[in-house]
């Protein structure tokens, strides 16, 4: 996520946690949410963003991230990138 989809993470965080975020990296996941460390005005903090639907297995994580990304695009009025 951090290497291949950094822009996607930034979009998700801006849509659902903090619009002023200038940099982010995903640091964790569980069945209910993803965790990102974000940077605002040069200061780091951690945010957790709930999945749209709970994740029950490892394969469901990718689906959950994609769903969150697509919802972020809708919320921010951005066309989804082709991956």
BELHU-V532261 format. One line per field, one symbol per residue. ss: DSSP state (A for helix, B for strand, O for the rest). burial: 1 if it has 16 or more other ideal C-beta (glycine too) atoms within 10 Angstrom, else 0. Layout:
ss: ???
burial: ???
This chain:
ss: OOOOOAAAAAAAAAAAOOOOOOBBBBBBBOOOBBBBBBBBOOBBBBBBBBOOOOOOOAAAAAAAAAAAAAAAAAAAOOOOOOO
burial: 10001001111111111100100111001000110101100000001010100010000010011001100110000000000
